[in-house]
Amino acid sequence: MKDNNIREAAEKLTKALEILNSRHKDTTGLGAVITLLKEVKGELTKAEGEKEEEGWISCEDRLPDDKQYIIIYCQDDIAFNPSGRIAISYFSKKYGFNSGVKVTHWMPLPTPPKG
């Protein structure tokens, strides 16, 4: 889960609790609380989905977005690659993977280091 998603979710939850606390005898604020809690749930679900995408993704489940470099895992060893079945590849919807071998899984490239 990414820090900014957690922060956004926590801020919305805090605001919902503040509304609930300020209007605990008045039920008119409950609709706003429920709306904010649904937004928190959405943010957490979104963050969890991003976390899952950090690992290997099966090509049967989903293909990469168009025109991007990705890390691939191949069914068989890649002859030109000393690491065996893992390589960096380019993917396009028009041509597929540029590896020339059967790709079974992929993952996005990691974020480059800062500085």
C-alpha positions in Angstrom: 0.0 0.0 0.0 1.4 3.4 -1.0 2.0 6.0 1.7 -0.1 8.7 -0.1 -3.1 6.3 -0.4 -2.9 5.5 3.3 -2.6 9.2 4.1 -5.6 10.1 2.0 -7.6 7.3 3.6 -6.6 8.3 7.1 -7.5 11.9 6.4 -11.0 11.0 5.2 -11.5 8.6 8.1 -10.5 11.4 10.5 -12.9 13.8 8.9 -15.7 11.2 9.1 -15.0 10.7 12.8 -14.9 14.4 13.4 -18.4 14.8 11.8 -19.7 11.9 13.8 -18.3 13.3 17.0 -19.7 16.8 16.4 -23.2 15.6 15.5 -23.5 12.5 17.6 -27.0 13.5 18.7 -28.0 14.7 15.2 -28.3 12.0 12.6 -28.1 14.4 9.7 -24.3 14.0 9.6 -24.5 10.3 9.2 -25.0 10.5 5.5 -21.8 12.5 5.2 -20.0 10.0 7.4 -21.2 7.1 5.3 -20.0 8.8 2.1 -16.6 9.5 3.5 -16.2 5.9 4.8 -17.1 4.6 1.4 -14.4 6.9 0.0 -11.9 5.5 2.5 -12.9 1.9 1.5 -12.3 2.9 -2.1 -8.9 4.4 -1.4 -7.8 1.3 0.6 -9.1 -1.0 -2.1 -7.2 1.0 -4.7 -4.0 0.9 -2.6 -4.3 -2.9 -2.1 -4.7 -3.3 -5.9 -1.5 -1.3 -6.4 0.2 -3.5 -3.9 -0.8 -6.6 -5.8 0.5 -5.2 -9.0 4.0 -5.0 -7.4 4.4 -8.7 -7.9 4.2 -11.0 -11.0 1.1 -10.7 -13.0 -0.1 -13.7 -15.1 -0.5 -13.0 -18.8 -3.7 -15.0 -18.6 -5.1 -12.5 -16.1 -4.0 -9.2 -17.7 -1.5 -7.9 -20.2 0.6 -4.8 -19.7 -0.6 -1.4 -20.9 0.4 -0.4 -24.4 3.9 0.7 -25.3 5.8 0.1 -22.1 8.9 -1.7 -20.9 8.3 -4.4 -18.4 10.0 -7.4 -16.7 9.0 -10.7 -18.2 9.2 -14.3 -17.0 9.3 -16.9 -19.8 8.2 -20.5 -20.0 11.6 -21.6 -21.3 15.1 -20.3 -20.8 15.9 -17.2 -23.0 19.0 -18.2 -25.0 20.4 -14.6 -25.1 19.9 -14.0 -21.4 22.3 -15.3 -18.8 19.7 -15.0 -16.0 17.6 -17.7 -17.7 13.8 -17.0 -17.8 13.7 -13.3 -16.7 14.3 -10.3 -19.0 13.3 -6.8 -19.7 10.9 -6.5 -22.7 8.9 -4.0 -24.6 5.2 -4.6 -25.0 2.8 -3.1 -27.5 -0.8 -4.2 -28.1 -0.1 -4.3 -31.9 3.0 -6.6 -31.7 2.9 -8.1 -28.2 6.1 -8.9 -26.3 9.4 -8.4 -28.2 11.1 -11.3 -26.6 10.4 -14.0 -29.2 9.6 -16.6 -26.5 6.4 -17.6 -24.6 5.9 -15.1 -21.8 3.8 -16.4 -18.9 4.1 -13.5 -16.3 5.2 -9.9 -16.2 5.6 -7.0 -13.8 6.1 -3.3 -14.1 9.6 -2.0 -13.9 10.4 -0.7 -10.4 10.5 3.1 -9.7 14.0 4.4 -10.4 16.0 5.5 -7.4 15.8 9.1 -6.2 18.8 11.4 -6.5 
